[in-house]
Amino acid sequence: MESVEIMVSWKRQFRRALWCVCGASAILVSVATSQAVALVSPFRQAVAEAAAKYPEIAEFYRARAYDAVWTGEGSEFRDRRAALMKALANAGNHALPTASYGLDALKDMLRGINSQRELGRAEVELSAVFLRYARDLRSGVLDPLRVDPHIDRTVPVRGAGSLLTEFSESDPDTFLRGLQPSSAEYVRLLKARMILHQRLAEGGWGPPVPAESLRPGQAGPEVVALRNRLVAMGYMERSAVPTYDSTLQIAVQGFQVDNGLHPDGIAGVATMTEINRQVEDRLRSVVVALERERWLNFPRGERHIWVNLADFSAAIIDNGRITFRTRSVIGQDTDSRRSPEFSDAMEYLEINPSWYVPKSIAVNEFLPQMIESLGEAETHLQILTDKGEVLDRSLIDWSSVEPDSFPFVLRQAPGPANALGYVKFMFPNEHNIYLHDTPEKALFSRERRDFSHGCIRLDSPFGFAYEILRPQIEDPEGFFHQILATGEQTYVNIAEPVPVHIVYRTALVSQEGRLNFRRDVYGRDMRIFAALAKAGVTLAEAGA
């Protein structure tokens, strides 16, 4: 930094000398000006050369005649450098790859400047590091689609010129602070990261409980270990009681609620597995959740639908408040059935829907049985031509039907046994994913609910429909049931399409402010953290 000030001082002295000779004669002014250009041009030439490997940065500096943003004269340039150094020093608080910004090397570069050309190269390097940091914090470190093809998110990335221009015209500290996602969840996750890191530094939650499961009424050292661990996690006050009493049972229930487990107060196998997870495991989940929030750093809609696959839930959110929430069933954990993550807008709902069987399901699941039974299986499905004409299945030569050239469309008419139930909610998308009712109600009582072919099934679809229609219909419940009673397939447009965000969060903060965790049912968070680690994120940095 001292070298930057030396170069700035040199330029200031040169300009003063030039000012002194201006009164002598026009010829001297002309000569002095030529000398000034000759002396200053090495800086501009160095900026142009150094920026050549960064096309966006080169365009930015070319448009401003290679004027400095960072290494110029005066307090505004010092403030920009200081603000950037401070932001980079604190980048670990956001779980960013601090090593990739090369803060120490950057400081060494600035301290070692001895020429205008070195000053020009430092100017460009400061801009490059600024852009790397700004984009990581604002839009995420990773490209989600490269991590997992089921994470279909196009992350908004601002151009280099726009970022540098706005920064140069703003208060630098305010601008850099404003890069982080504005969502309340991001701020809550930052706090959770800090608490977990502090707990990690203090040794975690103690040794794991040496038992596969424990129940109320039991006693012994395993129960004491369970009690001690729940005390360390903040679920109960310290106690010397060696038995699994009602106080311990209530603490276990609290833990189960916060971890998406059945809250029976029994520390069964699933509950004990989660209780024994280490602080590092939970910190990884929070680090991944911060990255996922950066991928969604855009307005989500004053009213929007939030489907958390890892939580097996779907909610309607109005101005940050959950106005309706229901359990959900998501895609099965297989390559072809996992529910994707993406955002779209709900445009209409369909009451008394018919189900057009996706071709993959028709060919892989229904067709073998229909061929074997000569068309007598799956009689709940109509067989249609590609033009929608209903065929008599008894007249089809099933021995000639080939899976590779399946010529039919399978359709299930509206009714109580329809796979989509009585209503589906449509946001047309390339994944052919939507929300819908289901006749398989028993699945909602399961703790883990990944059973569908990819679509999202709702436990309370009627209530969900009432809430969706409430802004446009005075009596949404009566309206809905009036149509339902007809048994006719009916489309109802949503006056103001509602944004839908299908997400996957294993670390989340409840509206009451409690940090919750869910199981990584698809293994996506594990892959994301591995990619973050490869990019340079470490748990030590994540908690620095």
Residue pairs with C-beta under 8 A, 6 or more apart in sequence:
1 81
1 107
1 110
1 111
2 111
3 110
3 111
3 112
3 113
3 114
3 118
3 119
4 71
4 81
4 110
4 113
4 119
4 122
6 113
7 71
7 113
7 116
7 119
8 71
8 72
8 73
8 74
8 77
11 40
11 73
12 73
14 36
14 39
15 36
17 32
18 32
18 33
18 36
21 28
21 29
21 32
22 28
22 29
22 32
39 116
40 116
42 115
42 116
42 117
42 120
43 66
43 68
43 116
43 117
43 119
43 120
43 123
44 65
44 66
44 120
45 117
45 120
46 116
46 117
46 118
46 119
46 120
46 121
46 123
47 61
47 66
47 68
47 120
47 121
47 123
47 124
48 58
48 61
48 62
48 66
49 120
49 121
50 120
50 121
50 123
50 124
50 125
51 57
51 58
51 60
51 61
51 62
51 124
51 127
52 58
54 124
54 127
54 128
54 160
56 131
56 159
56 160
56 161
57 124
57 127
57 128
57 131
57 160
57 164
59 160
59 161
60 127
60 160
60 161
60 164
60 165
61 67
61 124
61 127
63 161
68 77
68 123
69 77
69 80
69 123
69 126
69 127
69 164
69 167
69 168
70 77
70 80
70 81
70 84
70 122
70 123
70 126
70 127
71 77
71 81
71 119
71 120
71 122
71 123
71 126
79 172
79 173
80 167
80 168
80 172
81 110
81 126
82 172
83 172
83 173
83 175
83 176
84 126
84 129
84 130
84 133
84 172
84 176
85 103
85 106
85 107
86 173
86 176
87 133
87 176
88 98
88 101
88 103
88 106
88 129
88 133
89 103
91 97
91 98
91 101
91 133
91 136
91 137
91 541
92 98
92 541
92 542
92 543
92 544
93 190
93 193
93 194
93 544
94 137
94 180
94 190
94 290
95 193
95 286
95 287
95 290
95 291
95 532
95 537
95 541
95 542
96 133
96 136
96 137
96 141
96 537
96 541
97 136
97 141
97 532
97 535
97 536
97 537
97 541
98 536
98 541
98 544
99 536
99 541
100 132
100 535
100 536
101 129
101 132
101 133
102 129
106 125
106 126
106 129
109 121
109 122
109 125
110 122
112 118
113 119
113 122
127 160
127 164
130 163
130 164
130 167
131 160
131 163
131 164
134 158
134 163
134 167
134 176
134 179
135 157
135 158
135 163
136 294
137 179
137 180
137 294
138 158
138 179
138 180
138 181
138 294
138 297
139 155
139 156
139 157
139 158
139 294
139 295
139 297
140 155
140 291
140 294
140 295
140 297
141 291
141 294
141 532
141 535
141 537
142 291
142 528
142 531
142 532
142 535
143 155
144 151
144 152
144 153
144 155
144 295
144 341
145 151
145 152
145 153
146 531
147 524
147 527
147 528
147 531
148 524
148 527
148 528
150 338
150 339
150 340
150 341
150 522
150 524
151 340
151 341
151 504
151 524
152 340
152 341
152 342
152 431
153 295
153 296
153 341
153 342
153 343
155 294
155 295
155 297
156 297
156 298
166 175
167 175
167 176
180 186
181 293
181 294
181 296
181 297
182 297
183 293
183 296
183 297
183 300
184 320
185 293
185 508
185 509
186 290
186 293
186 294
188 509
188 513
189 286
189 289
189 290
189 293
189 507
189 509
190 290
192 286
192 507
192 509
192 515
193 283
193 286
193 287
193 290
193 542
193 543
194 543
195 515
196 279
196 282
196 283
196 286
196 543
197 283
197 539
197 542
197 543
197 544
198 543
199 205
199 279
200 279
200 280
200 283
200 539
200 543
201 543
204 232
204 278
204 279
204 280
205 229
205 232
205 233
205 278
205 279
206 225
206 228
206 229
206 232
207 225
208 225
208 229
208 275
208 276
208 278
209 222
209 225
209 226
209 229
209 267
209 272
209 275
209 276
210 221
210 222
210 225
211 222
211 225
211 226
211 267
211 272
212 269
212 272
213 266
213 267
213 268
213 269
213 271
213 272
214 222
214 223
214 226
214 244
214 266
214 267
214 272
215 244
215 266
215 267
216 244
216 245
216 246
216 248
216 249
216 265
216 266
217 243
217 244
218 243
218 244
219 242
219 243
219 244
220 242
223 242
223 243
223 244
223 248
224 242
226 244
226 248
226 252
226 267
226 275
227 236
227 239
227 241
227 248
227 251
229 275
229 276
230 236
230 248
230 251
230 252
230 255
230 275
231 237
231 238
231 239
233 255
235 251
235 252
235 254
235 255
236 247
236 248
236 250
236 251
239 247
241 247
241 248
249 265
249 266
250 265
252 265
252 266
252 267
252 271
253 263
253 264
253 265
255 261
255 271
255 274
255 275
256 262
256 263
256 264
256 265
256 271
257 263
258 510
258 514
258 515
258 516
258 517
259 271
259 274
259 516
259 517
259 518
260 311
260 312
260 447
260 516
260 517
260 518
260 519
261 270
261 271
261 274
261 447
262 447
267 275
270 447
274 517
274 519
277 517
280 539
282 507
282 517
283 539
283 542
283 543
284 525
284 529
284 539
285 506
285 507
285 517
285 520
285 525
286 507
286 515
287 529
287 532
287 537
287 539
287 542
288 506
288 507
288 525
288 528
288 529
288 532
289 505
289 506
289 507
289 508
291 528
291 532
292 503
292 504
292 505
292 528
296 343
296 501
296 503
300 499
300 501
301 498
301 499
302 318
302 319
303 316
303 317
303 318
303 319
303 471
303 496
303 498
303 499
304 316
304 317
304 498
304 499
304 500
304 501
305 314
305 315
305 316
305 317
305 346
305 435
305 498
305 499
305 500
305 501
306 314
306 315
306 316
306 317
306 501
306 503
307 313
307 314
307 315
307 328
307 435
307 456
307 500
307 501
307 502
307 503
308 314
308 315
308 503
308 504
308 505
308 508
308 518
309 330
309 339
309 341
309 502
309 503
309 504
309 521
309 522
310 504
310 505
310 506
310 518
310 519
310 520
310 521
310 522
310 525
311 505
311 508
311 518
312 327
312 328
312 329
312 330
312 448
312 449
312 450
313 325
313 326
313 327
313 328
314 325
314 326
314 328
314 435
314 456
314 458
314 464
315 322
315 324
315 325
315 326
316 322
316 323
316 324
316 325
316 464
316 467
316 468
316 498
317 323
321 511
322 511
323 467
324 463
324 464
324 467
326 458
326 459
326 460
326 461
326 463
326 464
327 444
327 449
327 458
327 459
327 460
328 435
328 449
328 456
328 457
328 458
328 459
329 438
329 440
329 443
329 444
329 449
329 450
329 451
329 452
329 456
329 457
330 339
330 449
330 450
330 451
330 452
330 456
330 521
331 337
331 338
331 339
331 450
331 452
331 453
331 454
331 455
332 338
332 450
332 451
332 452
332 453
333 450
333 521
333 522
336 360
337 452
337 453
337 454
338 454
338 522
339 433
339 452
339 454
339 455
339 456
339 502
340 431
340 433
340 454
340 502
341 502
341 503
341 504
342 429
342 431
342 433
342 502
343 499
343 500
343 501
343 502
344 427
344 428
344 429
344 499
344 500
345 427
345 497
345 498
345 499
345 500
346 425
346 426
346 427
346 468
346 494
346 497
346 498
346 499
346 500
347 426
347 427
347 428
347 493
347 494
347 497
348 426
348 491
348 492
348 493
348 494
349 423
349 424
349 425
349 426
349 465
349 468
349 469
349 491
349 492
349 494
350 423
350 424
350 425
350 426
350 489
350 490
350 491
350 492
351 422
351 423
351 465
351 480
351 483
351 484
351 489
351 490
351 492
352 414
352 422
352 423
352 483
352 484
352 486
352 487
352 488
352 489
352 490
353 414
353 418
353 420
353 421
353 422
353 423
353 424
353 436
353 489
354 411
354 412
354 413
354 414
354 418
354 420
354 489
355 411
355 412
355 418
355 419
355 420
356 409
356 410
356 411
357 366
357 381
357 409
357 410
357 411
357 412
358 432
358 453
359 406
361 453
362 406
362 408
362 409
362 410
363 403
363 406
364 403
366 377
366 378
366 381
366 410
367 401
367 403
367 406
368 403
369 377
369 378
370 377
370 378
370 393
370 398
370 401
371 398
371 399
371 401
374 398
375 393
375 394
375 396
375 398
378 410
379 393
380 412
380 417
381 410
381 411
381 412
382 390
382 410
382 411
382 412
382 413
383 390
383 391
383 393
383 396
383 408
383 409
383 410
384 390
384 391
384 408
384 409
384 410
384 411
385 391
385 407
385 408
385 409
386 407
386 408
386 409
388 409
391 408
401 407
412 418
412 419
414 487
414 488
414 489
415 487
416 422
416 439
417 439
418 439
419 438
419 439
420 436
420 437
420 438
421 436
421 437
421 438
421 439
421 457
421 461
422 437
422 461
422 462
422 484
423 436
423 437
423 461
423 462
423 465
423 480
423 484
424 434
424 435
424 436
424 437
425 434
425 435
425 436
425 461
425 464
425 465
425 468
426 434
427 434
427 497
427 500
431 454
432 454
433 454
433 455
433 456
433 502
434 455
434 456
435 455
435 456
435 457
435 458
435 461
435 464
435 500
436 455
436 456
436 457
436 458
436 461
437 457
437 458
437 461
437 462
438 457
438 458
440 451
440 457
441 459
443 449
443 451
443 457
444 459
448 519
448 521
450 521
456 502
458 464
462 477
462 480
465 476
465 480
466 476
466 477
466 480
467 476
468 476
468 494
468 498
469 476
469 479
469 480
469 492
469 494
470 476
471 495
471 496
472 494
472 495
472 496
473 479
483 490
483 492
504 522
504 524
504 525
505 518
506 517
506 518
506 519
506 520
506 525
507 515
507 516
507 517
507 518
508 515
508 516
508 517
508 518
509 515
509 516
510 516
520 526
529 537
